[in-house]
Amino acid sequence: MGRGRRKAPGEGAVLPDKSPSQAADASPYPDPLPAGEREKSRSRLLFLLPGAVFVGLAALFVFRLGGGDPSQVPSALIGKPVPAFALAPLEGLVAGGKPVPGLSNEDLKGKVTVVNVWASWCAPCRQEHPLLVELAKDPSIRVVGINQKDNPDNARRFLGALGNPFAAVGADSNGRVSIDWGVYGVPETFIVGPDGLIRHKHIGPLTPETLPAFKARLKEIPPA
């Protein structure tokens, strides 16, 4: 009989089973985080996840309330009086050789009024501005502006370049009046009835596509 094959060192030896945790640790790609830091990261993720889900659901809720149109999200101020406020005029703004007046809640009575919240640093405001100029040509309505957190020189240059549709402009330098109006960002545009009640709120810029519906809202309000 021939000799049997010589066994290699360790051949036939019984190796101990690895536990699941040991198997996980045997990854050829080392974890860059120490175990303690890894647990902290997991804890942070679990802490933030419910908040992210809530924000997403809230956004979906308001989107559905607006019929899928984010510009039509309902406002709690609809049907209520304009918040009490008094804003100084935009410094140095002149029209027809006369200073353009500031704005207060008392000015928003007696006529259907479009109130536009805007700023010179707002690109969408620049895009919608020609439509406000067009609206201001209608003698049955009045267009006024709330200039939010703006530099007066820049605001004047903005109106000088694009035209001034506003019969009055209030300078909301700290943004507090805009907050009282429930403004989330610029631009936003409101329709106020002759009775001083807020009738409609449009979020975002007016566009050629949304302007017809906005004008229809204006026509729904009887003049004083």
C-alpha positions, 0 to 999 in steps of 0.5 A: 500500500502506498503512503497516504497524502500528508495533511497540511498544517491545520487541515481537518481541525475543527474551527470554533463558530463565530457569534453573529456579532463577531461575524458582523465585525469581520467585515472587510470594510472597517467602520470609520466610527467607533462603537460609541459614536455609531450608537450616538448617530443611530440615536440622533437619526431615531430622534429626528425621524419623527419630526421629518415625517411630521413636517412632510405630512404637514406640507402634504396637508396644506398642499391638499387644502389648497387643491394641489395649488400651493398659491391657494393655501387657506389663510386664517385671516380670510374674512377678518379685518385687516390687522391694525398697523401703520407704516411710514412711507418708503423714504424718498419715493415720489410720484407725479412730483409728490411723495408717495404716502405710507400705509395703515389699516385705515387706508384699506377701506372704501375701495377694493384694494390689492395689497402686495408684499414685496422687496427689491431683493426678491427675484419673483417680485421682479417677475410679477411686477409688470402684472401689478402695473397692469392691475393698477390701470383698472380705476375700480381697484387700488394697488398698494405695497408693503415693502418688506425688510428692504433697503430704501435706495434699492426699493426706489431703484426697483420701482424706478426701473420697473414702474410704480403701480402703488398708490401707497407704500409702507416700509416694513423694515423689520418685517413685523407687519408682514408677520401680522398679515401671516406672510410666509415669504415674498411676494404675497398678494392680498385682496381687501374689500371696501369693508376692510376685510381680507377676501383673498390671499395669493402666495407666491408671484402672480403669473400670466397663468394665475392672473385671470383667476385673481382678476375673477376674485376681484370681480366677485367683490362689489364696489363700495 
